[in-house]
């Protein structure tokens, strides 16, 4: 009964905790993970978008400032040759203007160039080998003609032109931002430009800084998400452990109540046997013994009367004596059977609830138990008590006595042992019981996994678990030992 109830409660206990863990996971961790994941994706998307906007803003602002700077430089160059342009009819003025423009520089790679409208280079201070050459058909690495693009802008009144040109300081083709204006008097294209690789470097720094910020933000978000999930999991684990302890305590309390109910029922049955059936059997035996005694007295009296008088009809006394003898023989057999039945009922009653356990305590009750088992078999059983005996709760003494019964029964029926040692030790706040035999032992793992066998061992373990005690069983070729501990300090 206890085993079935424990299995049922254990199954429900496992189901409840599985449901609890599933609910915690579904109702907290999963939504939180989804929310944090959505936040991380949103933050990443917005951060990338903001970084791109910042880059575009910086690029446009930088280019605008550079365009204004180029325009100012060209205006300055125009003003430097303006007096000469006014005297454009003098052919010497062109040479003077080209000389002035060839000497004007700004920055590391800032210079002015002059072309006529046919693409002939007139002034190029950084690449003098180009002076006098027609560059109309010159192509950049991408197949475009930079001179044609510059001259087209000049014909349209001037403006900003983006093109590729070889950078004098690095001898590499770089993207360049140019500004040109026409010199109408001489049919010139006057212009200047700056290379945009410094812009690219600045933009790369911005991109690197933005990527660093994005990574740092993602790391922080991932850290927050992981810490939050861990904290949530720890909270769920703590709740699960707390509920596990509470459910385990309730389960042990329920199992102990079932065990107590079982012992109370045994006590009631034992009392019923003792106060009911035993008394009926005793009284029946008494009446039968009285009848036997009366028959024996009658037989004795009849024998004496036969010897004293000869008046009775011949054979009458002998016939009566024979009849009495026929009645006494089965009566004796009936009395013997009744005595056996009375002994068995008392034995069963004593097994259900030993009176010694209530009257004298655990130690004497186990000692009597070992004596009875030793009388029933050829096993040498030694019982010893250590420590100062103390009063322990009834449920604890009953459980230890039942464990002793079960262990001794197993030793008697299954172990084939020649010697058994039973030791009861009273500690300060604990009581321990050990039953060790030198029998053949058994496969403990197989017994634990085979639900059709080992019911007694499971009952012992369940009794101890219900009381919060500990039960250990050791079995090998050298024998079997059952050890039980109970804490008496906080016993209910």
N, C-alpha and C positions, 0 to 999 in steps of 0.2 A: 504493500500500500504506500509506504513512505517512498520507495524507489520510483514507483509510477508517478507519484505526485511531484517528486523532485525532477524527474525527466520532463514532465509537462511544464513545470514552472521554468526550468532551464531553457526549454524551447521557446516559451513565450518571452523570457528574458532576452535571449539572443535576438528574436524578431524585433522586440521593442528597441533594442540598441541599434540594430541595423536600420530601422526606420528613423531613429533619432539622428544617426550619422548622415543618412541620406537627406533628411530634411535640413540639417545644418549646412550640408554641402550645397544643396539646391537653392535654399532660401538666403544664403549669405555669401558663400565663397564664389559661386558661379556668377550671380548678378554683380557682385563687387568686381570680379575679374573682368567681366564684360564692360562694366562702367569705366574701370581704370584703363582697359584697352582702348575704349572709345576716346577717352580723354587724351591718352598718349598719341593716338593717331591724329586726333584733331589738333593737338598742340604741335605735333610734328608738321602737319600740313600748313598750319597757320604760320609757324616759324619759317618754314621754307618760303612760303609766299611773301612774308615780310622781308626776309633776306633778299629775295629777288627784287622786290620793290625798292629796297634800300640801294641795291646795286644799280638798278636802272636810274634811280634818282641821282645817285652819286655820279654815274656816267654822264647823264644828261647835263647835270650841273657843271661837271668838269669840262665837258665839251663846249658848253655855252661860254664858260669863262675863257677857254682857250680860243674859241672863235673870236670873241671880243678882243682878246689879246693880239691875235693875228691881224685883225682888221686895224687895230691901232698901230701895229708895226708898219703895215703897208701905207697907211695914211701918213705916218711919219716919214717913210721913204719918199712918198709922193711930194711931201712938203720940202724935203731936202733937195729935190731936183726941180722944184717948181720954177725958180728963177731961170733955170736953163731952158725949161720947156717953153717959157714965154718967148725966148729968142730961138725958137725952133728952126727958123730959116737959116741960121748959121750952122753949117755942117760940123763945126768943131764942138758945138754944144752937146751933141750925142755922145761923143767920146768922153767928154768931161762927166756927163751924167752916168755913163757906164762905169767910169772909174770911181765915182762917189758910191754908187750902189755896190760895187765889188768890195769896197772897204767897210761897208756897214755890216755889223754882226751883233748878235745878242745870244746869250746863253751858250751852252756847249755846242749845239748843232744849229743855231739860228743864223740864217743868212738870207739874202735876196737873190732871186734869179730873174733873168730877162730873156724873152723870146720874141721873135717877130711872129706875125700871124701865119707864116708858112711853116713854122716849127723849127726854125734855125735858132740855136742857142747863142745868145749874145753875151750874157754874164752868168758865171757860175763859180763863185769863189772857192767852193770846197771840191769841186770836180772840174778843174780848168781844162782837162783833156776833152771835155764835151763842148767847149767854146768853139763856135764856127761850124758845128755839126748839125745836120738836120735830123731831128729826133721824131719826126712825124710818125714814122712807122715802127718806132720802138715799142716792144711789148713787155708787159710784166709777167711773172711766172704763171699768172692765171689767164693770160691771153688778152688782157685789156691794154689799151693804149693810153697811158697817163697824160701825154702831151696833148693828144686830141681832146681829152676830157677837160684839161685846163684851158685850152684855147676856146673851146665851145662855151665855157663859163665866161671867158673874157668877152666874147662876142655878145653875150647876153647882158653885159654891163658889169661883170665881175661877181664874185661870191665864193662861197666855201666849196671845196672839192676834196673828196676822199679818194686816195689812190695809193698804190704801192710804189716805193722808191728805195734805192740802195742807200742805207745809212752810212755816212762817211766814217764815223767813229768805229763801227763794228764790221763794215763791209758786208752787211747782210741786208736783204730786202725786208723792209718793215712797212707796216701800215702808217700812212702819213695823212695828216690833215693840213690842207693847203688853202690859202686865200689869195685870189688874183684880182687885179683891176687893170683896165686898159690905159695906156698912155696914147691918147688919140692923136696927138701931134706927130708922133713918130711911128705909129702903128705897132706899138710894143704891148707885150703882156708882162706886167710887173707883178711879182708874187713872192710869197714866202710860205713857210710851212713848219710844222713840228711833227715829230714822230710820236706815235701813240703807244709805243711799247711801255713808256712810263705810266700811261693810263692803265694799260693792261696789268702792270705790276701792282698798281694801287688797287685795281679791281680784284686781282688775285688775293691780295691781303684782306680785302673786305670779305671775299668768298671764304677764305680760310678762317677768318674770325667768325663769320656766320656759321660755318660748319662746326667750329669748336663750340659755339654757343648752343647749336642744335644738339650736338653730342652730350654736352654737359646737362642740358635740359632733359634729354632722353634718359641719361643715367640717373638723374634725380627722380624722374617720374618712375623709372623701373624700380629704383630703390624704394620709393614710397609704396609702389604697388606690391613689391615682394614683402616689405615689412608689414603692410596692411594685411596681406593674405596670411602671413605667418602668425600675426597677432590674432586674426580671426580663427585660424586653425587651432592655435593654442587655447583660445577661449572655448572653442567647441570641444577640444580635447579635455580641458578642465571640467567643462559641464558634463561631458561623457563620463569622466572618471568619477565625478561627484555623484552622478546618477547611478553609475555602476556600484559604487560603495553603498549608496542608499538602498538600491534594489537588492544587492547581495545581503545586506543586513536584514531587510524584510524577508528575503527568501530563507535565510538561516533561522529567523524568528518563527516563520511559518513552519519550517521543517521541524524545529524543536517543539512547537505546539503539537504537531502531528505525533512526534515521538512520545511526548507527554501523554497525549490522548491514548496512544497505544498502550503505554505503561499503566495508565489508569484503568483501561479496559481489562488488561491482564490482571490487575489487582482485584477488579470487581469479579472477574471470572474465578480467580483463586478463592476469594471470599465466598462466592456462591458454592463452589465445590466443597470448601471446608465447612461452611455453615449449613449447607443443604444436603448434597449427596453423601458427604462423609458421615454426617449425623444419621442419615437414613440407613446407610450401610452399617454403622456402628450399632444402631438400635436393632436392626435386623439380625446382626450377628449375636447380639445379646439374647434376643428371643430364641434364636436357634440353639444357642448354647444352653439356655434354660430348658428347652425341650429335650435336648440331648441328655442333660443332667437328670431330668425327670424320668426319661426312659431307662437310663442306667440304674437309677435308684429303684425303679419298678422291677427291672430285671434282677437286681440283687435281692429285693424283698421276695420276689417269686421263688428264687432259688432257696432262700432260707425257709420259706413256708413249705416247700416240697420236702425238705429234709426233716422238718419238725412234725409234720402231720402226714398220716397215711390215709386220711379220710377222703381226700379229693379223688375224683375219678381218675383212673390210670390214664396217663398221657396228656391230661389237660394242662398241667403246669409246663410240661416240656414243649407243648405246642405254642403256648403263650410266649415262652422264652425265645423260641425260634422266630416268632413273628417280630418280637422286639429287636432281635439281632438283625433281621432283614431291614428294619427301619433305621437302625443306628448307623450301619455302614454307609448308605448314601448320604445320610445326614452329615457324617464326618467329611465326606468328599465335598459336599456343598459348603461346609464351613471353611474348608481349605481354599476353595475357589473364591469364596467371599473375602477371605483374608488377603488373597492375592489381589483381588479387585480393589480392596481398601488401600493396599499398599501402592498400587498404580495410581489411584486417584490422588493420594497424598503426594506421591512423587510429582505428578503433573501440576498439582497446586503449588508445590514448593518450587518447581521450575518456572511457573508463571510469575511468582513473586516470592522470593525466598524470605522467610520471616527473619532470618539472621541479619539480612541487610537492613531491615528497619529497627531491629532490636539491639544489635551490637555494632553495626557499621560495616564498612567495605572490607577491611582486612580480614576479620573473622569469617565473613561470608565467602570470600575467595578461598580462604584456607579450607573451609568445609567443602566447597566445590571441588578443590583439588583432591581432597580425600575421597570424595564420592567417585570421581573419575578414576582415581587410582584403584579403587576397589572393583571397578567394572572392567578393567583391562590390566595388562601386565606392564604398563609404562611406569617408570620411576619418576615421580613428580616431586620436585622440591619447591617449597614456597617460602619466601623470605620477605620481611618487612623492614624498611630502613627509614630513619627519621622519626620525628615525633608525630604520632597520629593526631589529626585534627578533624574537626567536624567539617564536612563538605556538603554542598547542596545535594538534595535527593537526586536531581536529574543527572548530576555528574557521577555520583556513586552508582546509579543504575546503569549508566552508559558504560562505565569501566567494568562493572560486573558482567554485562552482556558481552562485552568484548572478550573478557576472560572465558565465558561460556563458549563463544564461537571459536576462539583460538584453540581451546582444549578439545573441543569436539572435532575440529579439523585434524589436530594432532592424533587423536584417537582413531579416527576413521580413515584418514588419507595418507598420513606421513610415514607410517611404519616406524616411528621413532621409538627408541628405547629409554630416552631421558628427556624430561621437560623441566625447564627452570622458569618459575614464575616469581617476578620481583616487583614489589610495590614500594615506591619511594615517595616519602612526604618531604617536599622542599619547603622553603620559606613561603613562597607565593605560588607554588606549583606542585602538582602531583603527577607522577609518571608511573606507567605500568609497562612491564616487559614480559612477554611470553616467548621463550626460545626453545626449539626442539632440535634434535639431531637427526631428523628424518631425511627423506629423499628430496624434499623441496618440490618446487613446481615452476612453470614458466609464467612469471608474473605479468609480462607484457601480453601474452596470449589470453590470460584470464581477464585482464583489463579490457581487451578489445572484444572478447566473446561475451555477449550480453546474456547468453543462455546459461553460463556458468559464473561462479564467483559471486553469487548473490550475497553470501555471508560477508565477504570482504567489502563489498560495496555498502552493505548495511553498517558495518563498523565505521567506514570512512564517513558516511552520511551522518552518523551519530556525532562524531567528533566535529565535523564541519558545522553542525547545528549548534554546538556549544562553543564554537570559536576555538576549538582545540586543534591538535596536530596528530596525524596518524601516519606512521611510516611502516612499510612492510618490506623486509629483505628476504629473498628466497634464492637459494642456489643448491648445489649438490651437498653442501655441508648441513643443510637444514633450513628452517624458516624462523624468522624473528618478527614479532609484532610489537611495535613501540607506540605508546600513546601518551600525550602530554595534555594536561588541562591547567589553565590559569585559574587559581582559586582566589586571587586577590580581588578581582572585580567580577566574580561569579554572581549571576542573578539568583 
